[in-house]
C-alpha cells in the first residue's frame, strides 16, 4: 500500500516540476557559493535560503576540521521543494542536507527522501530544543530534521494610530473586533488589520488557537491518516473573520505582494498579527514611515484565563536519503546553528527567532532592545512567552495540497462571498478525504 501512496505523491511532485519549468536539481548542487576552508575534509552539500547564511557557513567551516559545508541557494520555499522533488524522482541531484519548513517534512519523509536522524545522534541534542519545536520535526520515534528557527506569534501595532483614535491594544479577539469597529466609526483612512485569503499556515495557526487538530499522522503507519478540518473551533474562527470582512472592518488583501508590503508600512493596517520573524520582515520593507511608532504585544486570545500560544512557520535542517556521508551530514544538521556565535549572526543579521535553547533562554536574547519598536524588549515581552507555550503541531504528508484547498475555501468565504464558514470547511473536509483515499491512504 505504501508504494501506491508514494507513486501518487510522486506524480503530483513531477507535475509541479513540469509546471514550474525548473532546472535540474543537480545543477543547483554543482558548485559552492562559499569558500571551502579545508579542502581535504569531507564536504557536505547544503541547500538553504536563510538570510546572511554565508556568514554562518563560513563560521562552521572555520571551526570544523573534519567536515566542510558546500552551500547553494536552490530557491526559497516551493521553488526549492520542486527541485528536491525532481531529484527524488530521478534518484540523484539532491543535496546532502536541505533546509525545509517543518510543515513539509511529512510530505518528504513518506517518500523515503529523508534520513531518520535518531540513528545519527539526534536525540543527543533533543534537550537543546523546546518540546513544541521537537514535536514539529519528529513522528513517533523518528526524527526527520533538526529545528532551527520558529514563528511564535504576537501582535505588532501602530501605537500612534491606536492612540489617535483612543484604542487600547486588544488582548482578546472580542476586543479586536470592537477596536476594528471603533476605527471604522471614527472615519479612519485605513482598517485595523488584514485577513489574507492566502494566509495558509497563518490561517491554520488561528484555527489551532481555538483547539483545531486538523491531522493525526505517524510515520510509523505511513498510509494511515486522520483528517478533521471541519471541527467547530475552526468554523467559529472562520465565522469570526467572515463577520469582520463582511462589515468591512478588516481588509482581505493577499499577503506578501508589493501592494500588501506597502500597506503594512503606510498606515493602511494599524495591526499586523505576525510571527516572531515579522519584526525583521517589517523593518526590511521600503517606504516605512519614519514617524510611525511600532510596538509589540501578545497575540489576542479567545479566553485570557486559558491562553493558547500559536506558531506560524518554522525551518529545519534535514538529511536527504541521497546524502553521500550520512554521519557527516547529520553533524552539519545538528551543529551548523549549534553555537552562540552562529546564532548571534542569525539574530542580528537575519532576524531569526532561535529554537536552540542555550540562546533562546539567554539574557542576551531576552534583553535585546529593538530601536524600531521604541527600544522595546519584544522577545522578553512577547515572543519568548509565546514560544514557551507552543506545544507543537502535526502536519499531513500532503500539506501543500491541503493548504491550497484551504486557501480556495477561505477565498470563497471572505472574497467571493459564495459560502459561509461552515459550508466551506465541510467542503474542505470532503475534498481532503477524497484526495487521501485517491492517493492510497486509509482514513482513521
Secondary structure, 3 states (H helix, E strand, C coil): CHHHHHHHHHHHHHHHHHHHCCCCHHHHCCCCCCCCCCCCCEEEEEECCCCCHHHHHHHHHHHCCCEEEEEECCCCCHHHHHHHHHHHHHCCCCCCEEEEEHHHHHHHHCCCCECCHHHHCHHHCHHHECHHHHHHHEECCEECCEEEEEEEEEEEEEHHHHHHCCCCCCCEHHHHHHHHHHHHHCCCCCECCECCCCCCHHHHHHHHHCCCCCEECCHHHCCEEEECCCCHHHHHHHHHHHHHHHCCCCECCCCCCHHHHHHHHCCCECEEEEECCHHHHHHCCCCCCCCCCEEEEECCECCHHHCCCCEEEEEEEEEECCCCCHHHHHHHHHHCCCCHHHHHHHHHHHCCCECEHHHHCCHHHHCCCEHHHCCECHHHHHHHHHHHCCCCCCCCCCHHHHHHHHHHHHHHHHCCCCCCHHHHHHHHHHHHHHHHHHCCCEEC
